Amino acid sequence: MADPQDRASPDGAAPEAGGPDRASLTYADAGVSIEAGARLVDQIGPAAARTRRPGVVGALGGFGALFDLQAAGYASPLLVAATDGVGTKLKAGIESGMLSGLGVDLVAMCVNDLICQGAEPLFFLDYFATGTLDPDHAAAVVSGVADGCAAAGCALIGGETAEMPGLYRPGEFDLAGFAVGAVERDRVLPQPCDPGDVILGLASSGAHSNGYSLIRKIVERSGLGWDAAAPFETNRSLGEALLEPTRLYVRSVLSALGAFAPDAASGRGPIRGIAHITGGGLTENLPRIFGEALKAEVALSSWERPALFRWLAEESAAGDREMLKTFNCGVGLCIVVEREAAGPIAAALRQAGETVYEIGGLAAREAEEDRIVYEGRL
């Protein structure tokens, strides 16, 4: 959101002047409204302002955004960057008209990745692209981005709104997010893991932002509208239940990382690694934080599968393996910890507001074994 030129940029140069008998064409005639872009900047300025944090330099309006790592309190940091979108959950939001939560999803998908490296999210930039700009719709989305940034403690310091007639159908738009964080170089995660380390699972707030291509097919086959009563819970519509924003784990996890810091002598800490359970579910994401010599043994009975996922499984007739590689199934973040510290770390996370399950542990792996072994049934 640097300025009207950045926040609502043209998709090409102005048309050349025509001959004396040719009618004049304006950019508005081509479907691009500079005025709408300027109105959007005015609408979202206050939303961006409430995300300001130490390290932000200057205000919106430049061609680039500045950030001062020293002012943010870092001595010898590494920068960590992440980019993501919200997948086809975006289509569900557009179809249902429930837009504001999509901005929170966009932030969460990026900043939850940053904390897996041990990094504190510092600032965020968003990209909003559409055919014909509706300032109110765009403002609702970006206001949600600001909500997510404020909750994660990172500043919304820039962005881009691209109005591109002919590229998107009426009412459609696309989103992308970009987050940058920092971590002191002696606290980068993951660390080496050991057999016997414990896996803590933090509860999700729903499907987060993954598996929505299947979810949309399930909804279509069910014959239910987005405004119909959710068949798996009371007092909410199907759209409200399915579009619940992705949980932000940033503040609780950063608090735990600060409280359970690495030992100065060994450089190792009791928190070994963190996995954000996104596309690919537990099956694909958990093994990313430990070596080939280890396997994760996960007890599927160690947490209760939320009613949403029971409904999705029933409607799709998907078995446990398909569910576990498509959805988070109720566990949105996993933290591998030293066994002796598992209890205190879990207690600290619960104190910070998380629902925490001990879902399994790490063990030595034979060459032919799977990287993750499930015990029991969902």
C-alpha positions as CSV (number, residue, x, y, z in Angstrom):
1,M,0.0,0.0,0.0
2,A,2.8,2.4,-0.8
3,D,0.7,5.0,-2.7
4,P,-2.2,5.2,-5.2
5,Q,0.3,4.4,-8.0
6,D,1.5,1.3,-6.2
7,R,-1.8,0.3,-4.5
8,A,-3.8,0.5,-7.8
9,S,-1.2,0.2,-10.6
10,P,-2.1,0.3,-14.3
11,D,-1.5,-2.8,-16.4
12,G,0.0,-0.9,-19.3
13,A,0.9,2.5,-20.7
14,A,-1.7,5.2,-21.6
15,P,-3.1,4.8,-25.2
16,E,-1.6,6.9,-27.9
17,A,-3.5,9.8,-29.2
18,G,-5.8,9.0,-32.1
19,G,-6.4,10.8,-35.3
20,P,-8.7,13.9,-35.5
21,D,-11.8,11.8,-36.4
22,R,-11.1,9.1,-33.8
23,A,-13.1,9.2,-30.5
24,S,-10.9,9.7,-27.4
25,L,-10.4,6.6,-25.2
26,T,-9.5,6.9,-21.5
27,Y,-8.1,4.4,-19.0
28,A,-11.6,4.3,-17.5
29,D,-13.0,3.3,-20.9
30,A,-10.6,0.3,-20.8
31,G,-11.9,-0.7,-17.4
32,V,-9.3,0.7,-15.0
33,S,-10.4,3.3,-12.4
34,I,-7.5,5.3,-10.9
35,E,-10.1,7.0,-8.7
36,A,-11.3,3.7,-7.3
37,G,-7.7,2.8,-6.4
38,A,-7.2,6.1,-4.7
39,R,-10.4,5.6,-2.7
40,L,-9.1,2.2,-1.6
41,V,-5.9,3.7,-0.3
42,D,-7.9,6.2,1.8
43,Q,-10.1,3.4,3.2
44,I,-7.3,1.1,4.2
45,G,-4.8,3.6,5.6
46,P,-6.2,3.5,9.1
47,A,-6.1,-0.4,9.0
48,A,-2.4,-0.4,8.1
49,A,-1.7,2.3,10.8
50,R,-2.9,0.1,13.6
51,T,-0.3,-2.6,12.8
52,R,2.7,-0.3,13.3
53,R,5.4,-1.8,15.4
54,P,9.0,-1.0,16.5
55,G,11.2,-1.1,13.4
56,V,8.9,0.5,10.9
57,V,10.5,3.5,9.2
58,G,8.4,6.3,7.8
59,A,4.8,6.0,6.5
60,L,2.9,4.6,3.6
61,G,3.5,6.5,0.3
62,G,7.0,5.5,-1.0
63,F,7.9,3.2,-3.8
64,G,9.3,0.8,-1.2
65,A,8.9,0.2,2.5
66,L,11.7,0.4,5.0
67,F,12.3,-1.6,8.2
68,D,15.0,-1.1,10.8
69,L,16.2,-4.4,12.4
70,Q,18.2,-2.6,15.1
71,A,15.1,-0.7,16.2
72,A,13.3,-4.0,16.4
73,G,15.8,-5.2,18.9
74,Y,18.0,-7.7,16.9
75,A,21.8,-8.1,17.4
76,S,22.9,-10.7,14.8
77,P,19.7,-11.7,12.9
78,L,19.0,-13.8,9.9
79,L,16.0,-12.7,7.7
80,V,13.4,-15.4,7.0
81,A,10.9,-14.8,4.2
82,A,7.6,-16.6,3.3
83,T,5.0,-16.2,0.6
84,D,1.6,-17.9,0.2
85,G,-2.0,-17.5,-0.8
86,V,-5.3,-19.0,0.5
87,G,-5.9,-21.4,-2.3
88,T,-9.4,-22.2,-3.4
89,K,-10.7,-21.1,-0.1
90,L,-10.7,-17.8,-1.9
91,K,-13.4,-19.1,-4.3
92,A,-15.5,-20.2,-1.3
93,G,-15.2,-16.7,0.2
94,I,-16.2,-15.0,-3.1
95,E,-19.2,-17.4,-3.6
96,S,-20.4,-16.9,0.0
97,G,-19.7,-13.2,0.2
98,M,-17.6,-13.8,3.4
99,L,-14.5,-11.8,2.6
100,S,-12.9,-10.3,5.7
101,G,-11.6,-13.6,7.2
102,L,-9.6,-14.3,4.0
103,G,-7.2,-11.5,4.9
104,V,-6.5,-13.3,8.3
105,D,-6.0,-16.5,6.4
106,L,-3.5,-14.8,4.1
107,V,-1.4,-13.5,7.0
108,A,-1.6,-16.8,8.9
109,M,-0.4,-19.0,6.1
110,C,2.8,-16.9,5.9
111,V,3.6,-16.0,9.5
112,N,2.8,-19.5,10.8
113,D,5.5,-20.7,8.4
114,L,8.0,-18.1,9.7
115,I,7.7,-19.3,13.3
116,C,8.7,-22.8,12.1
117,Q,12.2,-21.4,11.6
118,G,12.1,-19.8,15.0
119,A,11.5,-16.3,13.4
120,E,9.4,-13.4,14.7
121,P,7.3,-12.0,11.9
122,L,8.2,-8.3,11.3
123,F,6.3,-7.0,8.3
124,F,3.9,-8.1,5.7
125,L,2.9,-7.1,2.2
126,D,-0.2,-8.1,0.3
127,Y,-1.1,-8.4,-3.4
128,F,-4.8,-8.0,-4.5
129,A,-5.6,-8.5,-8.2
130,T,-8.9,-8.1,-9.8
131,G,-10.6,-7.3,-13.1
132,T,-12.7,-4.3,-11.9
133,L,-11.9,-2.9,-8.5
134,D,-14.6,-2.8,-6.0
135,P,-13.1,-0.6,-3.2
136,D,-15.5,-1.9,-0.5
137,H,-14.6,-5.6,-1.3
138,A,-10.9,-4.9,-1.4
139,A,-11.1,-2.8,1.8
140,A,-12.9,-5.7,3.6
141,V,-10.1,-8.1,2.5
142,V,-7.2,-5.8,3.4
143,S,-8.9,-4.9,6.8
144,G,-8.8,-8.7,7.5
145,V,-5.1,-8.6,6.5
146,A,-4.6,-5.8,9.1
147,D,-6.5,-7.9,11.7
148,G,-4.1,-10.8,11.1
149,C,-1.0,-8.6,11.2
150,A,-2.1,-7.0,14.4
151,A,-2.7,-10.4,16.0
152,A,0.7,-11.7,14.9
153,G,2.5,-8.5,15.9
154,C,3.8,-7.7,12.4
155,A,3.4,-4.5,10.5
156,L,1.4,-4.1,7.3
157,I,3.9,-1.9,5.5
158,G,3.1,-2.2,1.8
159,G,1.0,-3.8,-0.9
160,E,-0.2,-3.7,-4.4
161,T,-3.7,-3.6,-5.9
162,A,-3.7,-4.5,-9.6
163,E,-6.8,-3.8,-11.7
164,M,-6.6,-5.9,-14.8
165,P,-9.8,-5.9,-17.0
166,G,-10.3,-9.1,-18.9
167,L,-8.1,-11.3,-16.8
168,Y,-10.6,-12.0,-14.1
169,R,-14.3,-12.7,-14.2
170,P,-16.7,-10.1,-12.7
171,G,-16.5,-10.3,-8.9
172,E,-13.4,-12.4,-8.8
173,F,-10.0,-11.5,-7.4
174,D,-6.8,-13.1,-6.3
175,L,-4.6,-12.7,-3.2
176,A,-1.0,-13.3,-2.3
177,G,0.9,-12.5,0.8
178,F,4.6,-11.9,1.6
179,A,6.0,-11.9,5.1
180,V,9.5,-11.2,6.4
181,G,10.7,-12.2,9.9
182,A,14.0,-12.4,11.8
183,V,15.7,-14.8,14.1
184,E,19.0,-14.5,15.9
185,R,21.3,-16.8,14.1
186,D,22.0,-19.0,17.1
187,R,18.2,-19.8,17.5
188,V,17.3,-21.0,14.0
189,L,15.0,-24.0,13.8
190,P,14.8,-26.9,13.3
191,Q,17.6,-28.3,15.4
192,P,18.7,-32.0,15.3
193,C,16.0,-34.2,16.7
194,D,16.6,-37.4,18.7
195,P,14.7,-40.7,19.2
196,G,12.4,-40.2,22.2
197,D,11.6,-36.6,21.4
198,V,7.9,-35.8,21.9
199,I,5.5,-34.4,19.4
200,L,3.0,-31.8,20.7
201,G,0.0,-31.0,18.5
202,L,-1.7,-27.6,18.7
203,A,-5.4,-27.6,17.8
204,S,-6.5,-26.0,14.6
205,S,-9.5,-23.6,14.2
206,G,-10.9,-25.6,11.3
207,A,-9.7,-26.6,7.9
208,H,-7.5,-23.4,7.9
209,S,-6.6,-22.8,4.2
210,N,-6.0,-26.2,2.7
211,G,-8.1,-28.9,1.0
212,Y,-10.7,-26.4,-0.3
213,S,-10.8,-27.9,-3.8
214,L,-12.2,-31.0,-2.2
215,I,-14.3,-29.1,0.3
216,R,-16.0,-27.2,-2.5
217,K,-16.8,-30.5,-4.3
218,I,-18.2,-31.9,-1.1
219,V,-20.4,-28.9,-0.5
220,E,-21.6,-29.0,-4.2
221,R,-22.4,-32.7,-3.9
222,S,-24.2,-32.2,-0.5
223,G,-26.6,-29.8,-2.2
224,L,-26.3,-27.3,0.7
225,G,-25.9,-23.6,0.1
226,W,-23.3,-21.5,2.0
227,D,-26.1,-19.9,4.0
228,A,-27.6,-23.3,5.0
229,A,-27.2,-24.5,8.6
230,A,-24.0,-26.3,9.1
231,P,-24.9,-30.0,9.6
232,F,-22.0,-30.6,12.0
233,E,-22.5,-27.8,14.4
234,T,-25.2,-25.5,15.7
235,N,-25.7,-21.7,15.5
236,R,-23.6,-21.2,12.4
237,S,-24.1,-21.4,8.7
238,L,-22.1,-23.8,6.5
239,G,-20.2,-20.8,5.1
240,E,-19.4,-19.4,8.5
241,A,-18.1,-22.8,9.7
242,L,-16.1,-23.6,6.6
243,L,-14.6,-20.1,6.3
244,E,-13.4,-19.9,9.9
245,P,-10.0,-18.1,9.6
246,T,-6.7,-19.9,10.0
247,R,-5.4,-19.9,13.6
248,L,-2.4,-17.6,14.3
249,Y,0.1,-19.4,16.5
250,V,2.7,-16.7,16.5
251,R,2.4,-15.1,19.9
252,S,2.0,-18.3,21.9
253,V,4.9,-20.0,20.1
254,L,7.2,-17.0,20.3
255,S,6.5,-16.9,24.0
256,A,7.5,-20.5,24.4
257,L,10.6,-20.1,22.3
258,G,11.7,-17.2,24.5
259,A,11.0,-19.1,27.7
260,F,12.7,-22.3,26.6
261,A,15.8,-20.9,24.9
262,P,18.8,-22.9,23.8
263,D,21.5,-23.7,26.2
264,A,24.4,-21.2,25.8
265,A,27.1,-24.0,26.0
266,S,25.6,-26.6,23.7
267,G,23.5,-24.3,21.5
268,R,20.6,-26.8,21.7
269,G,17.2,-26.1,23.2
270,P,14.3,-28.2,24.3
271,I,12.2,-27.1,21.3
272,R,13.7,-29.1,18.4
273,G,11.4,-28.1,15.5
274,I,8.0,-26.8,14.4
275,A,5.8,-27.9,11.5
276,H,2.9,-25.9,10.1
277,I,0.3,-28.5,9.0
278,T,-0.8,-27.1,5.7
279,G,-1.2,-28.8,2.2
280,G,-0.2,-32.4,2.5
281,G,-1.4,-32.6,6.1
282,L,0.5,-34.3,8.9
283,T,1.8,-36.9,6.4
284,E,3.8,-34.5,4.3
285,N,4.6,-31.7,6.8
286,L,5.7,-33.3,10.0
287,P,8.7,-35.2,8.5
288,R,10.1,-32.0,7.1
289,I,11.6,-31.2,10.6
290,F,13.5,-34.3,11.4
291,G,16.1,-36.4,9.5
292,E,15.8,-39.6,7.4
293,A,17.1,-41.7,10.3
294,L,14.0,-40.9,12.4
295,K,10.3,-41.6,12.0
296,A,7.3,-40.0,13.7
297,E,4.9,-42.4,15.6
298,V,1.5,-40.6,15.8
299,A,-1.3,-41.9,17.9
300,L,-4.5,-40.9,16.1
301,S,-6.6,-41.5,19.3
302,S,-4.6,-38.8,21.1
303,W,-6.8,-36.0,20.0
304,E,-10.5,-35.7,19.2
305,R,-11.3,-35.1,15.5
306,P,-13.5,-32.0,15.2
307,A,-17.0,-32.5,13.9
308,L,-16.1,-30.6,10.7
309,F,-13.6,-33.3,9.7
310,R,-16.0,-36.1,10.6
311,W,-18.5,-34.5,8.3
312,L,-16.0,-34.1,5.5
313,A,-14.9,-37.8,5.8
314,E,-18.5,-39.0,5.8
315,E,-19.5,-36.9,2.8
316,S,-16.4,-37.8,0.8
317,A,-16.1,-41.4,2.0
318,A,-12.4,-40.7,2.4
319,G,-10.4,-43.0,4.6
320,D,-7.9,-42.0,7.3
321,R,-4.9,-41.9,5.0
322,E,-6.6,-39.6,2.5
323,M,-7.9,-37.3,5.2
324,L,-4.5,-37.1,6.9
325,K,-2.7,-36.1,3.7
326,T,-5.4,-33.6,2.7
327,F,-6.5,-31.8,5.9
328,N,-5.0,-30.9,9.2
329,C,-7.7,-33.1,10.9
330,G,-7.7,-30.8,14.0
331,V,-4.0,-30.3,14.5
332,G,-2.7,-27.1,12.9
333,L,0.9,-27.0,14.2
334,C,3.2,-29.6,15.6
335,I,6.2,-28.9,17.9
336,V,8.9,-31.5,18.5
337,V,10.4,-31.1,22.0
338,E,12.8,-32.8,24.3
339,R,11.0,-35.4,26.4
340,E,12.0,-34.0,29.7
341,A,10.6,-30.5,28.7
342,A,7.4,-31.7,27.1
343,G,5.2,-31.1,30.2
344,P,6.4,-27.6,31.0
345,I,6.3,-26.5,27.3
346,A,2.8,-27.9,26.9
347,A,1.7,-26.1,30.1
348,A,3.2,-22.8,28.8
349,L,1.4,-23.1,25.5
350,R,-1.9,-23.8,27.3
351,Q,-1.3,-20.8,29.5
352,A,-0.9,-18.8,26.3
353,G,-4.3,-20.0,25.0
354,E,-3.5,-23.0,22.9
355,T,-5.2,-26.4,23.1
356,V,-2.3,-28.9,23.2
357,Y,-2.2,-32.6,22.7
358,E,0.8,-35.0,23.1
359,I,0.2,-36.9,19.8
360,G,3.3,-39.1,19.6
361,G,7.1,-39.1,19.5
362,L,10.2,-39.8,17.4
363,A,11.9,-43.2,17.0
364,A,14.8,-44.7,15.1
365,R,13.7,-45.6,11.5
366,E,14.8,-48.5,9.3
367,A,15.5,-47.6,5.7
368,E,12.3,-49.2,4.3
369,E,10.0,-47.7,6.9
370,D,7.6,-44.8,6.3
371,R,8.7,-41.4,7.7
372,I,5.5,-41.2,9.7
373,V,3.6,-44.2,11.2
374,Y,0.0,-43.8,12.3
375,E,-1.3,-45.9,15.2
376,G,-5.1,-46.4,15.6
377,R,-7.9,-44.7,13.8
378,L,-9.1,-41.1,13.6
